[in-house]
Amino acid sequence: MYKAFGIINSSGKRIQVDGLEDYRPIGAFSFMGRYRVVDFPISNMSNSDIERIHMYIGNNPRSLTDHLGTGRHYNINSKRGRLQILYSSNTDAHSNYNTDIAAYTENMEFIEQMHHPYVVIAPAYMVYTMNYSELIHTHVESGADITLAYHAVDNARNAYLACDTLNLNRQKGVLSIAANNGTSKNRNIFMDTYVMKTEFFIELVQKAQKASSMYTLADIVNDACFDKDIRGYAHRGFFAPITDFQSYYDANMSLIDFSHATELFHDGWPIYTKTNDSCPTQYFENAHVKNSIVSNGCLIEGTVENSVIGRGVIIKKGAVVKNSIILADVIIGENADVENQVVDKRARITKIKKVISPSDKPGYIRRGDTI
């Protein structure tokens, strides 16, 4: 067993999820009604026996820090392990200077305190499951300087446009890291997931800082492709980067399909989250629920189809919710018709009876709004 510590970074990637990100970072987004996006990388690390984790947080930190707490709910050993929350002084998510390298440099003293020989770095905006122990083992056995995880897709012309790609040779050596420009359907999407020796990681951060104030870790690793041994590691299973509003909607909706959900959730690989001890959902006599994910604590009198319903949602008599993501503590009033929407926390749809958007362009109801 190779000892490694983990880094999960929610800053540095200049992506924007309109509406939802006004109130919280992507890692704090509700996912499938029960989880937060950040639960997946932390659970991957916890299940892989990585018990020292640095969580980097950028702008709007309150929601994410509240969810993370002490990290005890992630099954991290309280004696040997620790989930440590670290911050960067540059909280402007869209600043060119808000890079992961800047965050690492600012917190270098905490990185240097880690005595683990290896580091695994993962993003806070991607949903997938991966055994990092196998990733580390493959990396060490290969003798590579860096190993990068990737996911092969055949729809890169229209999706993953905010992601980077890996150009690989036949031996899965990484030739370069490049932006997905949508010119080819078959691409190896870079999962922003790295494994390398800790001392080499520190060296790269220092080198990137000297090269450019706007360099990211991906930039300096791309430079290293010319003289270092960098390998690709293929991931299989469910993979969803949350890079814009549409990708968030699509990722949630796709997991309503049980066959897709089984690609993400596996026996013996739990996804941990902060628990909520509320009552089971109550379905009234006139309730009709079909092909949906419904969290606990809800009161449902109306119709729900092909939707994800968060905790504590009230759907009153005669209301119809279709193809929508309803976040926690929302009230859908009597006879309201809600279709193709993402309804943020504590919103109330009571006066306007029809809130319907095109199926290919879902709408958004802001947090706490009364409609």
Number of C-alpha atoms within 10 A of each C-alpha: 8 12 14 27 22 24 26 23 25 23 30 28 20 13 17 18 16 12 16 24 18 14 17 17 26 26 29 27 22 22 22 23 21 20 18 22 24 29 21 25 26 31 24 23 28 25 22 18 21 24 24 21 24 20 22 23 24 23 19 17 17 13 14 20 15 11 18 22 13 15 22 16 14 22 17 23 16 12 7 8 18 17 22 16 17 16 18 20 11 17 17 15 20 15 12 13 19 24 24 23 28 24 23 23 18 14 15 15 10 13 19 12 8 14 12 17 14 20 24 25 21 23 25 28 28 21 22 20 23 21 16 22 20 12 20 23 12 16 23 18 8 14 12 18 17 23 25 24 21 23 19 17 15 12 13 21 16 12 16 24 16 18 20 20 24 27 17 16 12 6 8 14 19 25 19 19 20 16 14 22 15 16 10 12 14 13 22 23 27 26 26 22 19 26 25 22 19 20 15 15 22 16 11 17 23 16 14 23 18 10 12 13 14 17 22 21 21 20 17 19 22 18 15 18 17 12 7 14 16 25 25 25 19 16 19 13 14 19 21 17 22 26 21 19 19 16 16 23 21 13 18 20 19 15 20 17 14 10 10 14 14 13 15 19 15 11 6 7 16 16 19 21 22 17 10 10 8 12 11 13 17 14 15 13 10 13 19 14 19 11 14 20 22 22 20 19 20 24 19 24 22 25 20 25 17 21 27 27 28 27 24 23 25 23 27 22 19 16 21 25 26 19 21 27 30 29 27 24 20 25 23 29 22 18 19 22 19 25 23 23 24 24 27 24 23 19 22 22 23 16 13 14 17 16 17 16 14 10 12 8 12 19 21 19 20 19 19 14 14 14 16
